[in-house]
Amino acid sequence: MPATKLSHVSIQTGDLEESLVFYTDVLGMERIPSPVFRFPTAWLRVGDPELHLFESGTPAPRLQHFGLTVDDFEDVYVKSKALGIQDRDSWCDQPYELPDGSVQMYLRDLAGNLVEIDWPDVSTLDRSVVTETRKLADNVPQTRKATRATLFLDG
């Protein structure tokens, strides 16, 4: 039987309370009840699926990440820039446009986890706020098949 939907993503943090501030204040997630485990844990609502945080002494992986669609890309862009958490070393050095016109930006949460922020249409961004974007194709040549890729399957 095939999987039917994503239930949750679980990531590690060195400081659960610090991570909760990032995910609730910067990304506006809602904390929801979670069971008590042998180590500090918090669950957050992200639309239908959930994000589960657990405190661990292990460093976060460098390129492993999860993507979040936000309802206000400009707000996340401004907050992340002010906090200095935009990641410019992993995939791209600034927000970039995919072949389908969607936009991606990478942030590091305070535990070092890489978080991809997604927006469906570069043309709807307020350019007085999001002052820097680049086309992925300007950095990495795209094949004909790759130009048909879409990040937002439902639209």
MIDOSE-1310 file (N, C-alpha, C; in nm, 2 decimals, decimal comma, always signed):
residues 155
mpat	+0,09/-0,12/+0,00/+0,00/+0,00/+0,00/+0,09/+0,12/+0,00; +0,06/+0,22/-0,09/+0,15/+0,34/-0,09/+0,12/+0,44/+0,02; +0,22/+0,52/+0,05/+0,20/+0,62/+0,15/+0,10/+0,72/+0,10; +0,02/+0,78/+0,19/-0,09/+0,87/+0,14/-0,07/+1,02/+0,17
klsh	+0,01/+1,05/+0,27/+0,04/+1,19/+0,30/+0,15/+1,20/+0,40; +0,21/+1,31/+0,41/+0,32/+1,34/+0,50/+0,26/+1,37/+0,64; +0,30/+1,29/+0,74/+0,24/+1,31/+0,87/+0,32/+1,42/+0,95; +0,46/+1,41/+0,95/+0,54/+1,50/+1,02/+0,68/+1,49/+0,97
vsiq	+0,76/+1,59/+1,01/+0,91/+1,59/+0,99/+0,96/+1,61/+1,13; +1,06/+1,54/+1,17/+1,12/+1,55/+1,30/+1,27/+1,59/+1,29; +1,31/+1,70/+1,36/+1,44/+1,75/+1,35/+1,50/+1,77/+1,49; +1,63/+1,77/+1,50/+1,70/+1,79/+1,63/+1,74/+1,93/+1,65
tgdl	+1,75/+1,96/+1,78/+1,79/+2,09/+1,82/+1,88/+2,08/+1,95; +1,97/+2,17/+1,97/+2,05/+2,17/+2,09/+1,98/+2,24/+2,20; +1,89/+2,33/+2,17/+1,81/+2,41/+2,27/+1,67/+2,42/+2,23; +1,58/+2,34/+2,29/+1,44/+2,33/+2,25/+1,37/+2,47/+2,26
eesl	+1,39/+2,54/+2,37/+1,33/+2,67/+2,39/+1,37/+2,77/+2,29; +1,50/+2,77/+2,25/+1,55/+2,86/+2,15/+1,49/+2,83/+2,02; +1,48/+2,70/+1,98/+1,42/+2,66/+1,86/+1,27/+2,70/+1,85; +1,20/+2,68/+1,96/+1,06/+2,72/+1,96/+1,04/+2,86/+1,93
vfyt	+1,12/+2,95/+1,98/+1,11/+3,09/+1,95/+1,12/+3,12/+1,80; +1,22/+3,05/+1,74/+1,24/+3,06/+1,59/+1,12/+3,02/+1,52; +1,07/+2,90/+1,54/+0,96/+2,84/+1,47/+0,82/+2,91/+1,49; +0,81/+2,96/+1,61/+0,68/+3,03/+1,64/+0,69/+3,18/+1,60
dvlg	+0,80/+3,25/+1,63/+0,81/+3,39/+1,61/+0,84/+3,43/+1,46; +0,94/+3,36/+1,40/+0,98/+3,39/+1,27/+0,88/+3,32/+1,17; +0,84/+3,20/+1,19/+0,76/+3,13/+1,09/+0,62/+3,11/+1,13; +0,58/+3,16/+1,25/+0,44/+3,17/+1,29/+0,37/+3,03/+1,31
meri	+0,45/+2,93/+1,34/+0,39/+2,80/+1,37/+0,32/+2,79/+1,51; +0,22/+2,71/+1,52/+0,15/+2,69/+1,64/+0,20/+2,57/+1,72; +0,23/+2,59/+1,85/+0,27/+2,48/+1,93/+0,14/+2,40/+1,97; +0,15/+2,27/+1,96/+0,04/+2,18/+1,99/+0,09/+2,08/+2,10
pspv	+0,00/+2,02/+2,17/+0,04/+1,92/+2,27/+0,12/+1,81/+2,21; +0,21/+1,76/+2,29/+0,29/+1,64/+2,25/+0,31/+1,55/+2,37; +0,33/+1,42/+2,34/+0,36/+1,33/+2,45/+0,49/+1,36/+2,52; +0,51/+1,31/+2,63/+0,64/+1,32/+2,71/+0,72/+1,21/+2,67
frfp	+0,84/+1,24/+2,62/+0,94/+1,14/+2,58/+1,06/+1,14/+2,68; +1,16/+1,06/+2,65/+1,27/+1,05/+2,74/+1,36/+1,18/+2,73; +1,34/+1,26/+2,63/+1,42/+1,38/+2,60/+1,32/+1,49/+2,57; +1,36/+1,62/+2,59/+1,27/+1,73/+2,56/+1,22/+1,73/+2,41
tawl	+1,09/+1,74/+2,40/+1,02/+1,74/+2,27/+0,91/+1,84/+2,26; +0,89/+1,90/+2,14/+0,78/+1,99/+2,11/+0,73/+1,96/+1,98; +0,59/+1,97/+1,96/+0,53/+1,95/+1,83/+0,47/+2,08/+1,79; +0,48/+2,11/+1,66/+0,42/+2,23/+1,60/+0,33/+2,20/+1,48
rvgd	+0,23/+2,28/+1,47/+0,14/+2,26/+1,35/+0,19/+2,34/+1,23; +0,20/+2,27/+1,12/+0,24/+2,34/+0,99/+0,13/+2,30/+0,89; +0,01/+2,37/+0,90/-0,10/+2,33/+0,81/-0,15/+2,19/+0,86; -0,15/+2,09/+0,77/-0,19/+1,96/+0,80/-0,08/+1,88/+0,87
pelh	+0,04/+1,87/+0,81/+0,15/+1,80/+0,88/+0,20/+1,88/+1,00; +0,29/+1,81/+1,07/+0,35/+1,87/+1,19/+0,50/+1,87/+1,18; +0,56/+1,96/+1,26/+0,70/+1,96/+1,27/+0,73/+1,92/+1,42; +0,81/+1,82/+1,44/+0,85/+1,77/+1,57/+0,99/+1,81/+1,60
lfes	+1,01/+1,87/+1,71/+1,15/+1,91/+1,75/+1,19/+1,83/+1,87; +1,31/+1,78/+1,87/+1,36/+1,71/+1,99/+1,50/+1,76/+2,02; +1,53/+1,77/+2,15/+1,66/+1,82/+2,19/+1,76/+1,71/+2,19; +1,87/+1,74/+2,13/+1,98/+1,64/+2,11/+2,11/+1,71/+2,11
gtpa	+2,22/+1,64/+2,15/+2,35/+1,69/+2,15/+2,42/+1,68/+2,02; +2,36/+1,62/+1,92/+2,42/+1,59/+1,79/+2,40/+1,71/+1,69; +2,51/+1,75/+1,62/+2,49/+1,87/+1,53/+2,40/+1,84/+1,41; +2,33/+1,94/+1,36/+2,24/+1,93/+1,25/+2,32/+1,89/+1,12
prlq	+2,26/+1,81/+1,03/+2,32/+1,78/+0,90/+2,34/+1,91/+0,82; +2,44/+1,92/+0,73/+2,47/+2,04/+0,66/+2,37/+2,07/+0,55; +2,33/+1,97/+0,46/+2,24/+2,00/+0,35/+2,10/+1,94/+0,36; +2,08/+1,85/+0,45/+1,95/+1,79/+0,47/+1,86/+1,90/+0,51
hfgl	+1,74/+1,91/+0,46/+1,65/+2,02/+0,49/+1,50/+1,98/+0,46; +1,41/+2,06/+0,50/+1,27/+2,05/+0,46/+1,22/+2,18/+0,41; +1,12/+2,18/+0,33/+1,07/+2,30/+0,27/+0,94/+2,34/+0,32; +0,92/+2,47/+0,34/+0,79/+2,52/+0,39/+0,74/+2,63/+0,30
tvdd	+0,61/+2,62/+0,26/+0,55/+2,72/+0,19/+0,49/+2,82/+0,29; +0,52/+2,95/+0,27/+0,47/+3,05/+0,37/+0,37/+3,14/+0,30; +0,29/+3,21/+0,38/+0,19/+3,30/+0,33/+0,23/+3,44/+0,32; +0,36/+3,47/+0,36/+0,41/+3,61/+0,35/+0,56/+3,60/+0,34
fedv	+0,61/+3,57/+0,22/+0,75/+3,56/+0,19/+0,83/+3,68/+0,23; +0,77/+3,80/+0,21/+0,84/+3,92/+0,24/+0,87/+3,93/+0,39; +0,77/+3,89/+0,47/+0,79/+3,90/+0,62/+0,90/+3,81/+0,66; +0,90/+3,69/+0,62/+1,01/+3,59/+0,65/+1,14/+3,64/+0,60
yvks	+1,15/+3,69/+0,48/+1,27/+3,75/+0,43/+1,33/+3,86/+0,52; +1,24/+3,95/+0,56/+1,29/+4,06/+0,64/+1,33/+4,01/+0,78; +1,25/+3,93/+0,84/+1,29/+3,88/+0,97/+1,42/+3,80/+0,97; +1,43/+3,71/+0,87/+1,55/+3,63/+0,86/+1,68/+3,71/+0,83
kalg	+1,66/+3,81/+0,75/+1,77/+3,90/+0,72/+1,82/+3,98/+0,84; +1,72/+4,02/+0,92/+1,75/+4,10/+1,05/+1,82/+4,01/+1,15; +1,78/+3,88/+1,15/+1,85/+3,78/+1,24/+1,98/+3,73/+1,19; +2,01/+3,75/+1,06/+2,13/+3,70/+1,00/+2,13/+3,55/+0,98
iqdr	+2,01/+3,49/+0,96/+2,00/+3,35/+0,95/+1,98/+3,30/+0,80; +1,99/+3,38/+0,70/+1,98/+3,34/+0,57/+2,11/+3,26/+0,54; +2,09/+3,14/+0,49/+2,20/+3,05/+0,46/+2,25/+3,08/+0,32; +2,37/+3,12/+0,30/+2,43/+3,16/+0,17/+2,54/+3,06/+0,12
dswc	+2,55/+2,95/+0,20/+2,66/+2,85/+0,17/+2,61/+2,72/+0,12; +2,48/+2,69/+0,13/+2,43/+2,56/+0,10/+2,39/+2,54/-0,05; +2,28/+2,60/-0,09/+2,23/+2,58/-0,23/+2,25/+2,70/-0,31; +2,23/+2,82/-0,26/+2,24/+2,94/-0,34/+2,27/+3,06/-0,24
dqpy	+2,33/+3,16/-0,29/+2,37/+3,27/-0,21/+2,27/+3,37/-0,18; +2,15/+3,36/-0,24/+2,04/+3,45/-0,22/+1,91/+3,38/-0,26; +1,79/+3,44/-0,24/+1,67/+3,38/-0,29/+1,68/+3,36/-0,44; +1,63/+3,25/-0,49/+1,64/+3,22/-0,63/+1,51/+3,17/-0,69
elpd	+1,50/+3,20/-0,82/+1,38/+3,16/-0,90/+1,41/+3,03/-0,97; +1,31/+2,93/-0,95/+1,32/+2,81/-1,02/+1,26/+2,82/-1,16; +1,28/+2,73/-1,25/+1,23/+2,74/-1,39/+1,08/+2,77/-1,40; +1,00/+2,72/-1,30/+0,85/+2,74/-1,30/+0,81/+2,88/-1,24
gsvq	+0,91/+2,96/-1,20/+0,87/+3,09/-1,15/+0,86/+3,10/-1,00; +0,87/+2,98/-0,93/+0,86/+2,98/-0,79/+0,99/+3,03/-0,73; +0,99/+3,06/-0,60/+1,11/+3,12/-0,54/+1,15/+3,03/-0,42; +1,28/+3,01/-0,39/+1,33/+2,94/-0,28/+1,43/+3,03/-0,21
mylr	+1,43/+3,02/-0,07/+1,53/+3,08/+0,01/+1,56/+2,99/+0,12; +1,69/+2,98/+0,16/+1,73/+2,89/+0,27/+1,77/+2,97/+0,39; +1,73/+2,91/+0,51/+1,76/+2,97/+0,64/+1,82/+2,86/+0,72; +1,89/+2,90/+0,82/+1,94/+2,81/+0,93/+1,86/+2,84/+1,06
dlag	+1,79/+2,75/+1,11/+1,73/+2,77/+1,24/+1,85/+2,79/+1,35; +1,81/+2,82/+1,47/+1,92/+2,85/+1,57/+1,99/+2,72/+1,61; +1,94/+2,60/+1,57/+2,01/+2,48/+1,60/+2,10/+2,44/+1,49; +2,09/+2,51/+1,37/+2,17/+2,48/+1,26/+2,10/+2,40/+1,15
nlve	+1,97/+2,37/+1,17/+1,90/+2,29/+1,07/+1,87/+2,39/+0,95; +1,88/+2,33/+0,83/+1,86/+2,40/+0,71/+1,71/+2,40/+0,68; +1,64/+2,51/+0,65/+1,50/+2,52/+0,63/+1,48/+2,60/+0,49; +1,41/+2,53/+0,40/+1,39/+2,60/+0,27/+1,25/+2,67/+0,28
idwp	+1,25/+2,79/+0,24/+1,12/+2,87/+0,24/+1,08/+2,89/+0,09; +0,96/+2,85/+0,06/+0,91/+2,85/-0,08/+0,80/+2,95/-0,10; +0,79/+3,01/-0,22/+0,69/+3,10/-0,26/+0,66/+3,07/-0,41; +0,53/+3,07/-0,44/+0,48/+3,02/-0,57/+0,51/+3,10/-0,70
dvst	+0,53/+3,24/-0,68/+0,54/+3,32/-0,80/+0,62/+3,44/-0,78; +0,74/+3,44/-0,84/+0,84/+3,55/-0,82/+0,78/+3,69/-0,86; +0,69/+3,69/-0,96/+0,63/+3,81/-1,00/+0,54/+3,88/-0,90; +0,50/+3,81/-0,80/+0,41/+3,87/-0,70/+0,49/+3,93/-0,58
ldrs	+0,62/+3,91/-0,58/+0,70/+3,96/-0,46/+0,72/+4,11/-0,47; +0,71/+4,18/-0,36/+0,74/+4,32/-0,35/+0,89/+4,34/-0,36; +0,93/+4,39/-0,47/+1,08/+4,41/-0,50/+1,14/+4,52/-0,42; +1,06/+4,61/-0,35/+1,11/+4,70/-0,26/+1,15/+4,64/-0,13
vvte	+1,10/+4,52/-0,10/+1,13/+4,44/+0,02/+1,23/+4,33/-0,01; +1,20/+4,25/-0,11/+1,29/+4,14/-0,15/+1,37/+4,19/-0,27; +1,48/+4,25/-0,23/+1,56/+4,32/-0,33/+1,66/+4,24/-0,41; +1,68/+4,11/-0,37/+1,77/+4,03/-0,43/+1,71/+3,89/-0,46
trkl	+1,71/+3,86/-0,59/+1,68/+3,72/-0,63/+1,76/+3,69/-0,76; +1,78/+3,57/-0,78/+1,86/+3,52/-0,90/+1,79/+3,40/-0,96; +1,80/+3,39/-1,09/+1,74/+3,27/-1,15/+1,84/+3,15/-1,13; +1,79/+3,04/-1,09/+1,87/+2,92/-1,08/+1,95/+2,89/-1,21
adnv	+1,89/+2,91/-1,32/+1,95/+2,88/-1,45/+2,07/+2,97/-1,47; +2,08/+3,09/-1,41/+2,20/+3,17/-1,42/+2,32/+3,11/-1,36; +2,30/+3,02/-1,26/+2,41/+2,96/-1,19/+2,44/+2,82/-1,23; +2,33/+2,75/-1,26/+2,33/+2,61/-1,30/+2,25/+2,59/-1,43
pqtr	+2,32/+2,55/-1,54/+2,24/+2,53/-1,66/+2,14/+2,42/-1,64; +2,02/+2,45/-1,70/+1,90/+2,36/-1,69/+1,88/+2,28/-1,82; +1,85/+2,15/-1,80/+1,82/+2,07/-1,92/+1,68/+2,10/-1,96; +1,64/+2,06/-2,08/+1,50/+2,08/-2,13/+1,40/+2,02/-2,03
katr	+1,43/+1,90/-1,99/+1,34/+1,83/-1,89/+1,33/+1,91/-1,76; +1,44/+1,96/-1,71/+1,44/+2,03/-1,59/+1,36/+2,16/-1,60; +1,35/+2,22/-1,71/+1,27/+2,35/-1,72/+1,12/+2,32/-1,71; +1,08/+2,19/-1,71/+0,94/+2,16/-1,69/+0,91/+2,13/-1,54
atlf	+1,01/+2,12/-1,46/+0,99/+2,09/-1,32/+0,91/+2,20/-1,25; +0,82/+2,16/-1,15/+0,74/+2,25/-1,08/+0,75/+2,22/-0,93; +0,77/+2,32/-0,85/+0,77/+2,30/-0,70/+0,63/+2,28/-0,65; +0,53/+2,35/-0,71/+0,40/+2,35/-0,66/+0,31/+2,27/-0,75
ldg	+0,29/+2,14/-0,72/+0,22/+2,05/-0,80/+0,07/+2,08/-0,81; +0,02/+2,15/-0,71/-0,13/+2,17/-0,72/-0,16/+2,30/-0,79; -0,07/+2,37/-0,85/-0,10/+2,49/-0,92/-0,02/+2,51/-1,04
